[in-house]
């Protein structure tokens, strides 16, 4: 059997979640992909995938093997790039993940420009607010908006992000604006459930962080839902300014407690440090750093329109 082809079939099946999609991606038949994975299992004498009529899932052995297989295939791709006529031109599949709101509002146009510049790179993009595991889930890079902690990952800063607290004009008119974050105990706050501590917001006072417990009638894991509910007067929101910048500029939302809002977040491109940085990942990260260096400042509630930006 061709072990490398079987590895590619297995990794593609894991990444796409089905033999059918893996077959389409690799330009083969579903039967061929299924046979290659089965032959790989026979060679290893272990089951790599649990198969049901509805879905495929990794066994413990499969979870270990897929990461080793990915590293082998990445190394092979890098070796081919080094001696190919294209030199080190970025190419191949690039799997990335980004937060929903940031991805839809600010990353989409950048990705379109990236694909235009690097036509040999095939982007596989997941927009999700969950904290993905780069290594276990096979992502080449992810976009994170946070205070990065020490880890085995490499993080490249793309842009700064200031937090904003806001509500609709009608909400403030009815309930009054708070003078201090502690006053939020008297307000209906819209809670983002993916926070590490939902129901607790962090503010700054003279350079020192402090937490305030908040509560309300709506908790959700979706940024767009939070923004929409705030516009309709459902309560107070607190989150990255890029989510609410357009609405604040248009007057649909009004900010409050500006001097207390945390400003220590950043947008990062994050990738594993355990592998050599491939040309496609390096190109992607460098491209984003350059792209967002030119974007308008959303911290001031300005619209972010990248349509007239030229990246050289």
N, C-alpha and C positions, 0 to 999 in steps of 0.2 A: 504494500500500500504506500501511497505518497503521504508521508506523515505531515509535511507542511501544509498540503492541501486540506488534509483532515483537520489540522489545527485551525486553519482559516474558516472552514465550515463550522466547526464547533464554536469558535469565538463569535462569528457572525450570527449564529443561531441564538447564542446567549444575549447578544446585544440587541437583536431585533425581536426576540421573544417567540420566534416561530421558524420552522423549516421553510415555509413558503416565502417569507420575506427575505430570509438569508439567501435562498435560491435566486430571488430577483436581484438582490444586491450583487451576488457573485456571478450572475449570468449562467446559472446552472439549473437543472431541474430539481424539484423538491425531493424526488426519489434519490437523486445523486447525493444531495446534502445529507439526507437521512442515513444513507448507506455509509457515507464517510464518517459520520459521527459514531455510528454503530461499530464500524471497523476500528475506530480509535479506542472505543471502550473495550473491544475484544483484545486489542493489543496491550492495553493497560491492565486488563482484567479487573476493571472496576466500572461501576455505573456512574456516569457523569451527570446525567439528566434524569429527573423524574418526568415521565410522560403520562399525561391524561388527555382526555378528549378535548379539554378546554384550554389547557396551558402547559407550558414546560417550566420546570424549576430546577435549580442546581442542587445536586447532592453536596454533602460536605467535601467529598473528594473533588467534585466538579468545581466547587468554589475555589479550592486551592489551585487546581490545575489551570483554570482559565486565566488567572493572573500570570502564572509562569508562561503560558502560551502567548499571552499578549506581549510580554517582554521579549520573547524570542522573535515574534513577528515584527515588533518595533525595531529590534536590532537588525533584523534582515532588511527592513525597509531603509534604515539608515545606511547600511552597507551598500545597498543598491544605489542610493542617492549619491554616495561618495564617488562612485565610478561611472555613473550614467552620463549620457551626453548633456543632460540638464544640470549636471553638477549637483549642488545642494538646493535646487529649486524646490520650494515647498510643494508637497503633493500628498495624496492619500486621504484617508478618512480622518476627520478631526471631530471628536465627540466632546461637546461642551454642554455645560448647564449654567443657567442664570436665573435670578429671581423673576417671577412673573411680571410685576409692574415695570421694573427696570428694563427687562428684556423687551417688552412690548413697546414701551414709551421711548426708550433711549438707545437700545442696542440694535434693534432691527435694521435701521438704516446703515449702521456701521457694518453689520454682517453682510448686507447687500453690496456695499462698497468693497469689502474684503473679498467676497467671491468674484467680483469683477476684476480685482487686481490679481488674484491667485486662482485662476481657472482650473488648476490641477488638484486643488484641495476640495474635497467633498465634505461639507459641513453636516453634522448630525447634532441637532440642537434640542435640548430639553429645557423648557421654561417651567420652573417649579420653585416653590418657596420652602420646600423641605431641605434639610441639611444633608446633601448627598455625600457618600463616601467615594472619593475619587478613585482610590485603588481598587476597592472591592467591586465597584460598579463600572469600572473601565472607562472613566472620563479622562480625556487628555488635559483638560483645564476647566475650571469653573469660575464664575463671577460671584464674589461674595461682598456683602456690604456689612462691615463690622469693625470691631477693634480686634485685629488679628493677634492671637496669642502664639507663644512659642510652640512649634510643632515640627513634624517631619516634612511639612509642606513648604514650598517656596511661594511667597506672595509678592506681587508687583503692584504698587499703588498706581491706580488709573486716574482717580479724581477724588476730591474731598466731598463730604456730604454733611450738611448741618441738619439737625432735627428741627421740626416745626410742630407747634401746637396750634390747632385751628378748629373753627366751627363756622356754621353758616351765620350770616348777619342776623337772621331771624332768631336763631338760638341765643346769640349774645344779647339781643334786644330783650328777649324774654327772661333770661337767667342772669345776665350781667357777666362781664369778663372777670376772671380771677386776678387778684393782685399778687398772689404767691402760689406756688405749686400745691401747698397744703390746702388751699381753697378748693382744689379739684375734688375733695371728698364730698362736696356739696353738688357736684355736677354728674351728669350722665355721660360716662366715658365709653367710647367704643374700643373694645379690647382686641388686640391682635394675638391670636392663640399660639402662634409659632415663636413668640418671645420665650427666652429661657425662663423668665418669671412673669407669666401673664398676670395682669392685675397689679403690676408694680412698674412704675415709670421712673426713669433716672433723669435727674436734672443737675444743673451745675450752679454753685453759689460761691463766688470768689475763687474760682478755679478748683473747687472741691465737689465731687459728685455726692448726691444724696438721693435716696429713693422715697417715692410717695406711693402709697397704696391707693388704687383707684378701682371703681366698679361701675357697672352699667348694665343696660338691658340687651346689649348685643356683643357677642364674641364670635369672631370669624377668623379663618386663616387666609383670607383673600384681600389683598390691598385695594383692588378696584371696588369691592363691596364696601370696604371701610370708607373710601373716598365718596362713593355714591351716597351712603347713609349720612355722612356728614353734610353733604350738600343739601340733603332733604331735611336737615334740622334735627336729626336723630340724636346728636350728641357731639362730644368733643373728641378729636383725633390727635394722636401724637405719633409722628413717624418721620422717615426721611423726606427732606424738602422736595426732592424730585417728584414725589407722588402727587403733591398738592400745588406745585408751583404755578401751573397753568390756571387752576381754579382760583388761587389767590390773586393772580394778576388780573383775572376777569371780574374779581369781586364776589365770586360765588362762595368763597371761604375767606374768613378774616383771621389773621394770626393773633396770638396773645402770648404773654410771658416770654417774649423774645430773648430777654437778657438771661433767662434761666435755661434755655434750651441747649442741650448738649451739642457740641460741635466737633467731637473727636472721632466720628465715623469716616470711613473711606471706602471707595469702591476698589476692590482688588481683583486682579487676575491671579488665580491660585493653581499651582500644578505640582505634581509629586517631585520630590528631590531625589528619589531613589533611582531615577533613570536619566540618561543623558538627554538634554533638551533637544528634541528633534527640530528640523528646520520649519515644519508646519506649525509647531507650538510657539517657537521663537517668533516667527512671522506674525502669528495671531496676536501675541501679547504686545509686541512692538507696535503693531498696527493700532491696537486699542489705546495704548498710551499716547500715540500721536493724534489719534482721532479726538479723544476727549480733552486733549490739551487745547484744542481749538473751539470747543463747544461753549455756548453762552453760560453764564453763571446761574444755575438754577437755585442757588442759595438765596438769591434775592427775589425769587418768584418769577423769574423771567422765563419765557417759553424757550424750549430747546428744539430748534429747528436746524437740523444738520444738512438740509438739502443743498445748501450753497457752499458747503465746505469741500475744499480740494485737499486730498491727502497725497503728499509727494513721497 
